[in-house]
Amino acid sequence: MTKVNLLDNGPIVVVGEHTITHPDGRQEVKPSRASYCRCNKSANMPFCDGAHKT
């Protein structure tokens, strides 16, 4: 089962295998866990790099 957690003032954390489809159509499979940026400050979009803390 895949779980999606919305952290207060933080990223979306997805736990469980899932596939990301990027705007250019490229797909990426994440096997276990990934944190996704919600603040658009990350230098590694769509993934969270902790920039929201600054």
C-alpha positions as CSV (number, residue, x, y, z in Angstrom):
1,M,0.0,0.0,0.0
2,T,1.2,3.5,-0.8
3,K,0.7,6.2,1.8
4,V,0.7,10.0,1.2
5,N,1.4,12.3,4.2
6,L,1.1,16.1,4.1
7,L,3.5,17.6,6.6
8,D,2.5,20.8,8.3
9,N,4.6,23.6,6.6
10,G,6.7,20.9,4.9
11,P,6.7,18.5,2.0
12,I,4.4,15.8,0.7
13,V,5.9,12.5,1.8
14,V,4.9,9.4,-0.3
15,V,5.8,6.1,1.2
16,G,5.5,3.0,-1.1
17,E,6.3,2.4,-4.7
18,H,5.0,5.0,-7.1
19,T,5.8,6.5,-10.5
20,I,6.4,10.2,-11.2
21,T,5.6,11.6,-14.6
22,H,7.6,14.8,-15.2
23,P,6.3,17.7,-17.4
24,D,8.5,16.5,-20.3
25,G,6.8,13.0,-20.2
26,R,9.8,11.3,-18.6
27,Q,8.8,8.7,-16.0
28,E,10.7,7.8,-12.8
29,V,9.8,5.0,-10.4
30,K,10.4,5.6,-6.7
31,P,10.7,2.3,-5.0
32,S,10.1,3.2,-1.4
33,R,9.9,6.9,-0.2
34,A,10.1,10.4,-1.6
35,S,9.5,13.9,-0.3
36,Y,7.9,16.4,-2.8
37,C,8.3,20.1,-2.5
38,R,5.2,22.2,-1.9
39,C,6.9,25.6,-1.5
40,N,8.7,25.8,-4.9
41,K,12.0,26.8,-3.1
42,S,13.7,23.5,-3.8
43,A,16.7,23.4,-6.1
44,N,15.9,19.8,-6.8
45,M,12.3,20.0,-8.0
46,P,10.0,18.2,-7.7
47,F,11.8,16.8,-4.6
48,C,12.1,18.6,-1.3
49,D,15.6,19.7,-0.4
50,G,14.7,21.4,2.9
51,A,14.7,24.9,1.5
52,H,11.4,25.6,3.1
53,K,13.2,25.8,6.5
54,T,15.1,28.9,5.5
